[in-house]
C-alpha cells in the first residue's frame, strides 16, 4: 500500500497519444484528491481541444492498419492484455481506493469486472460474425458482414475508474476501431496505470489514446468531426446533453445516465440474506453506484420482519479509509458531494421522514476526508423528492405499501429505469414483477443486479439514451456497422435473367 501511495503522491499525469506518453503542454494542472484524507495525491492536466485533436488524428491515421489486422490476431492481443492486467490487479485496486475512496475488497471486485470485460471481448471471432443466405434467387447469394465504425471515444465517470472505461475499450478495439478515452478528472490515475499495460501490449500507435481533462475535452469530443461514435456514463442531465449533441452531429451514441433503484421486500423474504443484500446494495461504494439500491419498498409485513434487522446490522458497519482492514464504508468522492448528500438527508427529515440511522457525522473518518455513514430514512412517502431524485450516497429511503401491485406502481412512477430488485421466495410474485416493472435490469434476491460482461447493461427510461447498450452482444452491435452484399457470378453457369423477376 505504501509503495503505491509514494508513487502517486507527486505524480503529474500525462496523456497517451499515438503510442507515446506526452505532456499536455500549456494545460492547467488540477489536484487529484484522496477523499479519505483530503490530501493531493497527483496532478491532472486539463487538456485543450488541440490536445484532443492530436489524439483523434492519431486514431484516424491508425484506423486502416488496425482494421486490417485479422479478428483472431486482435483477439490474441486481448488475451495478452488480460494476462497483463491480471498481473497488476492489486496495484490497480489500490489506485481505485486512493482516488475514489471505496474499500479495498470493493475495488478489487471492480478490477475483476474490468478484466472480465476483456475476457468477453476475446470472443470477437465468434461474436463479430455476420450471416449468409445462399440462393435468395437463382444463383444469387446474400450476406451481411460487420465492419468497424471508425474512431470511437468514451467519457467515463468517477465511480468506477477501472471498470467503466472497459465497458467500451476492449470491445471497440476488438471490432477493429480505434479509441480515445477521457477518464473522469476526479479519478484519472487508475487508467493511467492501465494504459501502461496497453502501452506494453505493443499495439500499432494510435489504436488507443488517453486524454485527460474536463469540460473542454468533453465539448471537443461531441463536436469533433473525426469521431464516429461516443460512449458516455454520468449524470442524467449531462447524458441528455451528450445524446442530443452527438446525435445532431451525426455520431453513433450511447449515453448512460442516472438512476434511482428500488428494492422490493415481500412478506416472505428470507431475512438474513435479504438484509445482507440491502446493505451491500445501499452502502457498498458509499452508495455511489448507478446500480445501488436507494429506495426500499416494503410490502405488508415485509417492513416489520426486515427493517429492524437492517437498522441493527447497519449500525455495526465501520466507516473509514478503504485501505484499512475491517472498513465497510469508505468516503464519498468529495466534500462537495458529502455536503450535498447531507442536505438531502435533512430535506427528507423536513419532509416528514423518520431518521432511524443518521450517518452525517460518522465515527472513524478523517475529519479532512469526505465521509457520510450509512443512513436510513423510514416512513418516507412515495411522492417525496428523495424517492424520485438521485442522491448518490449511502442513504436508504424506506417506503411502505400493502400490495405487490402498489410496489410495482412505486417503481414504475420513477423517471429512471436502471435496476430493481425483489426479495421473495414466491415464483408467481417474481413472474408478475419481472413482467410488469419498467426497468431494464432486474434482480431476484440479488441486491445489485448488474449483469456480467456477456450480457448487456440494459437500463431503461432516463437511465439510458440510445439504442444499443454497453457490453454483451450490444457492444458488438454498437462498435460495428453492417454491410449487406448481394452477389451473382455468370461464369458459374447462372442464368442472366433479372434478379428482381426471379425472386
FIDOMI-241193 format. One record per residue (C-alpha): x, y, z; residue number from 1. Coordinates in steps of 0.2 Angstrom, whole numbers. Layout:
BEGIN
    c1    c2    c3 seq
     X     Y     Z NUM
...
***
This chain:
BEGIN
    c1    c2    c3 seq
     0     0     0   1
    14    12     5   2
    23     9   -12   3
     8    14   -22   4
     5    30   -11   5
    23    35   -13   6
    22    33   -32   7
     7    44   -35   8
    10    57   -22   9
    20    69   -33  10
    15    62   -50  11
     9    74   -64  12
    -1    64   -76  13
     2    63   -95  14
    -9    60  -110  15
    -6    44  -120  16
    -6    49  -139  17
     0    39  -154  18
     8    26  -144  19
    18    38  -133  20
    16    47  -116  21
    15    65  -119  22
    13    81  -108  23
    -2    91  -111  24
     9   107  -115  25
     1   123  -108  26
   -13   114   -99  27
   -19   119   -82  28
   -15   107   -68  29
   -28   102   -56  30
   -26    92   -40  31
   -32    74   -38  32
   -39    72   -20  33
   -39    57    -9  34
   -56    58    -2  35
   -52    48    13  36
   -39    61    19  37
   -41    76     9  38
   -23    75     3  39
   -17    79   -15  40
   -10    63   -22  41
    -7    68   -41  42
    -9    82   -53  43
   -20    80   -68  44
   -19    91   -84  45
   -35    99   -91  46
   -31    96  -109  47
   -37   108  -123  48
   -46   104  -139  49
   -30   105  -148  50
   -23    91  -137  51
   -39    81  -140  52
   -37    84  -159  53
   -19    76  -158  54
   -26    60  -151  55
   -41    60  -163  56
   -29    62  -178  57
   -18    48  -172  58
   -33    37  -170  59
   -39    41  -188  60
   -22    38  -195  61
   -21    21  -186  62
   -38    15  -192  63
   -34     7  -209  64
   -19    -3  -202  65
   -29    -9  -187  66
   -44   -13  -196  67
   -33   -24  -207  68
   -27   -34  -193  69
   -37   -51  -193  70
   -50   -53  -179  71
   -40   -68  -172  72
   -25   -58  -171  73
   -35   -44  -162  74
   -42   -57  -150  75
   -25   -63  -146  76
   -19   -46  -141  77
   -34   -45  -129  78
   -28   -62  -122  79
   -11   -54  -119  80
   -19   -39  -111  81
   -30   -49  -100  82
   -14   -58   -93  83
    -5   -41   -91  84
   -20   -33   -81  85
   -22   -48   -70  86
    -3   -47   -65  87
    -6   -29   -59  88
   -24   -31   -52  89
   -18   -27   -34  90
   -10   -11   -40  91
   -25    -5   -49  92
   -36    -9   -34  93
   -25     2   -23  94
   -26    16   -35  95
   -45    15   -36  96
   -46    16   -17  97
   -34    30   -16  98
   -43    41   -29  99
   -61    36   -27 100
   -62    30    -9 101
   -71    13   -10 102
   -65    -1     1 103
   -51   -12    -5 104
   -62   -28    -7 105
   -74   -17   -17 106
   -60   -10   -28 107
   -53   -27   -30 108
   -70   -33   -36 109
   -71   -19   -48 110
   -54   -23   -56 111
   -60   -41   -58 112
   -75   -34   -68 113
   -63   -24   -79 114
   -53   -40   -83 115
   -70   -49   -86 116
   -74   -36  -100 117
   -58   -41  -108 118
   -61   -59  -107 119
   -78   -56  -115 120
   -71   -46  -129 121
   -59   -60  -134 122
   -73   -69  -141 123
   -74   -57  -155 124
   -70   -70  -169 125
   -87   -78  -165 126
   -97   -63  -159 127
   -92   -52  -174 128
   -98   -65  -187 129
  -111   -60  -200 130
  -124   -71  -209 131
  -126   -78  -226 132
  -141   -85  -236 133
  -137   -95  -252 134
  -149   -93  -267 135
  -160   -79  -262 136
  -164   -80  -280 137
  -157   -92  -293 138
  -138   -91  -292 139
  -139   -76  -281 140
  -132   -76  -263 141
  -134   -63  -250 142
  -123   -60  -235 143
  -121   -47  -221 144
  -104   -43  -213 145
   -99   -32  -199 146
   -86   -19  -201 147
   -79    -6  -188 148
   -87    10  -185 149
   -71    21  -185 150
   -64    32  -172 151
   -73    29  -155 152
   -72    39  -139 153
   -78    37  -121 154
   -82    49  -107 155
   -80    40   -91 156
   -87    44   -73 157
   -79    45   -56 158
   -87    30   -48 159
   -79    16   -57 160
   -61    21   -63 161
   -56     4   -68 162
   -72    -5   -74 163
   -82     8   -84 164
   -69    13   -97 165
   -68    -6  -101 166
   -86    -7  -104 167
   -81     1  -121 168
   -62     0  -124 169
   -59   -19  -127 170
   -75   -21  -137 171
   -71    -6  -148 172
   -53   -11  -152 173
   -58   -30  -154 174
   -70   -24  -168 175
   -56   -15  -177 176
   -60     3  -171 177
   -48    15  -164 178
   -51    23  -147 179
   -50    39  -137 180
   -53    39  -118 181
   -57    53  -107 182
   -57    47   -89 183
   -65    57   -75 184
   -54    71   -70 185
   -58    66   -52 186
   -51    49   -54 187
   -38    49   -68 188
   -24    39   -60 189
   -31    21   -62 190
   -32    22   -81 191
   -15    30   -82 192
    -9    14   -74 193
   -20     3   -85 194
   -13    12  -101 195
     4     7   -95 196
    -1   -11   -99 197
    -9    -6  -115 198
     7     3  -120 199
    17   -13  -116 200
     4   -23  -127 201
    13   -15  -142 202
    -2   -11  -152 203
     0     0  -168 204
     2    18  -162 205
   -14    27  -161 206
   -25    12  -158 207
   -29    18  -140 208
   -27    35  -134 209
   -30    44  -117 210
   -33    62  -115 211
   -35    69   -98 212
   -46    85   -95 213
   -63    92   -90 214
   -77   101  -100 215
   -66   107  -114 216
   -62    89  -119 217
   -80    83  -117 218
   -85    98  -128 219
   -72    93  -141 220
   -77    75  -141 221
   -95    80  -145 222
   -90    92  -159 223
   -75    83  -167 224
   -79    78  -185 225
   -67    64  -185 226
   -75    55  -170 227
   -88    42  -176 228
   -96    35  -160 229
   -97    41  -142 230
  -100    31  -126 231
  -104    41  -110 232
  -108    37   -92 233
  -113    50   -80 234
  -127    60   -73 235
  -144    61   -82 236
  -144    79   -86 237
  -127    78   -94 238
  -132    61  -103 239
  -146    70  -111 240
  -135    84  -117 241
  -122    71  -124 242
  -135    61  -133 243
  -143    76  -141 244
  -127    85  -147 245
  -119    69  -153 246
  -134    63  -162 247
  -136    80  -170 248
  -118    79  -176 249
  -122    63  -184 250
  -112    52  -172 251
  -117    35  -165 252
  -120    37  -147 253
  -124    28  -131 254
  -127    39  -115 255
  -129    30   -98 256
  -137    42   -86 257
  -143    42   -68 258
  -153    30   -58 259
  -165    28   -43 260
  -166    10   -40 261
  -179     1   -29 262
  -178   -14   -19 263
  -195   -23   -15 264
  -196   -33     1 265
  -211   -45     1 266
  -218   -53    17 267
  -210   -70    13 268
  -192   -63    11 269
  -179   -73    20 270
  -172   -60    32 271
  -154   -63    34 272
  -149   -64    16 273
  -161   -50    12 274
  -153   -38    25 275
  -136   -43    18 276
  -142   -39     0 277
  -149   -22     6 278
  -133   -17    15 279
  -122   -22     1 280
  -133   -13   -12 281
  -136     3    -2 282
  -120     6     7 283
  -107    -3    -5 284
   -95    10   -13 285
  -104    23    -1 286
  -119    21   -12 287
  -110    29   -27 288
  -116    16   -40 289
  -128    18   -54 290
  -135     1   -48 291
  -135     5   -30 292
  -152     2   -22 293
  -158    18   -13 294
  -177    15   -11 295
  -183     1    -1 296
  -202    -3    -4 297
  -209   -15     9 298
  -224   -25     6 299
  -236   -28    21 300
  -227   -37    35 301
  -211   -36    25 302
  -207   -20    34 303
  -208   -26    52 304
  -198   -43    48 305
  -184   -34    39 306
  -181   -16    43 307
  -177   -18    62 308
  -164   -31    57 309
  -157   -19    43 310
  -156    -5    56 311
  -147   -16    68 312
  -134   -23    56 313
  -131    -6    48 314
  -126     1    64 315
  -112   -11    65 316
  -104    -5    49 317
   -87     4    51 318
   -83    20    41 319
   -65    25    37 320
   -51    24    24 321
   -54    10    12 322
   -36     4    13 323
   -38     0    31 324
   -43   -18    36 325
   -61   -20    43 326
   -68    -5    34 327
   -86    -7    27 328
   -89    10    20 329
   -77    22    13 330
   -79    41     9 331
   -89    49    -4 332
   -79    56   -19 333
   -78    74   -12 334
   -83    86     2 335
   -95    94   -10 336
  -103    78   -13 337
  -103    75     6 338
  -112    92     9 339
  -125    88    -5 340
  -129    71     2 341
  -131    78    20 342
  -143    92    13 343
  -153    78     5 344
  -154    69    22 345
  -160    85    31 346
  -173    89    17 347
  -180    72    19 348
  -182    74    38 349
  -190    91    35 350
  -202    82    23 351
  -208    71    37 352
  -196    55    36 353
  -190    47    51 354
  -171    47    53 355
  -168    30    61 356
  -150    29    57 357
  -140    46    54 358
  -124    45    45 359
  -120    63    44 360
  -106    63    57 361
   -99    46    57 362
   -86    39    69 363
   -70    33    61 364
   -67    45    47 365
   -53    58    45 366
   -60    75    48 367
   -52    81    32 368
   -60    67    22 369
   -77    67    14 370
   -87    54    24 371
  -105    50    25 372
  -110    35    35 373
  -124    23    32 374
  -141    32    34 375
  -159    25    34 376
  -175    35    32 377
  -191    26    37 378
  -209    31    34 379
  -205    40    18 380
  -219    45     7 381
  -219    38   -11 382
  -220    56   -18 383
  -206    64    -8 384
  -192    71   -18 385
  -179    59   -10 386
  -189    45   -18 387
  -188    52   -35 388
  -171    61   -36 389
  -153    53   -37 390
  -144    56   -20 391
  -129    45   -25 392
  -123    42    -7 393
  -126    29     7 394
  -144    34    10 395
  -159    22    10 396
  -176    28    10 397
  -190    16    16 398
  -207    17     8 399
  -222     6    15 400
  -235    -1     4 401
  -248   -15     6 402
  -248   -25   -10 403
  -236   -30   -24 404
  -246   -20   -36 405
  -243    -4   -26 406
  -224    -8   -25 407
  -224   -10   -44 408
  -233     6   -46 409
  -220    15   -35 410
  -206     8   -45 411
  -214    12   -62 412
  -218    30   -56 413
  -199    34   -57 414
  -192    43   -72 415
  -177    31   -71 416
  -177    13   -75 417
  -159     6   -72 418
  -161    -8   -59 419
  -173   -15   -47 420
  -173   -30   -35 421
  -186   -40   -27 422
  -184   -51   -12 423
  -196   -66   -11 424
  -197   -85   -12 425
  -213   -84   -22 426
  -211   -88   -41 427
  -228   -81   -45 428
  -223   -64   -37 429
  -207   -64   -47 430
  -215   -68   -63 431
  -228   -54   -61 432
  -214   -42   -55 433
  -202   -45   -69 434
  -216   -44   -82 435
  -223   -28   -76 436
  -209   -17   -69 437
  -202    -4   -82 438
  -184    -6   -78 439
  -170   -14   -88 440
  -161   -24   -75 441
  -170   -35   -63 442
  -163   -44   -48 443
  -171   -58   -39 444
  -165   -59   -21 445
  -149   -50   -28 446
  -146   -33   -21 447
  -135   -27   -36 448
  -142   -34   -52 449
  -128   -28   -63 450
  -125   -41   -77 451
  -109   -50   -81 452
   -99   -45   -96 453
  -108   -57  -108 454
  -125   -48  -106 455
  -129   -30  -109 456
  -131   -16   -96 457
  -148   -13  -101 458
  -155     2   -92 459
  -172    10   -97 460
  -180    27   -97 461
  -170    42   -92 462
  -156    30   -86 463
  -151    26  -104 464
  -152    36  -120 465
  -148    27  -137 466
  -152    10  -145 467
  -138    -1  -140 468
  -132    -4  -123 469
  -115    -6  -115 470
  -105   -23  -116 471
  -113   -40  -120 472
  -119   -43  -138 473
  -125   -25  -139 474
  -106   -19  -138 475
  -103   -28  -155 476
  -118   -21  -162 477
  -113    -3  -157 478
   -95    -4  -162 479
   -99   -12  -179 480
  -108    -7  -195 481
  -117   -19  -205 482
  -114   -21  -224 483
  -125   -32  -235 484
  -119   -39  -251 485
  -129   -47  -264 486
  -119   -57  -277 487
  -120   -67  -293 488
  -107   -74  -304 489
  -111   -79  -323 490
   -96   -89  -326 491
  -103  -102  -314 492
  -117  -106  -325 493
  -130   -94  -318 494
  -144   -88  -329 495
  -144   -70  -335 496
  -162   -67  -330 497
  -167   -52  -320 498
  -164   -54  -301 499
  -180   -44  -297 500
  -191   -55  -308 501
  -183   -72  -302 502
  -186   -68  -284 503
***
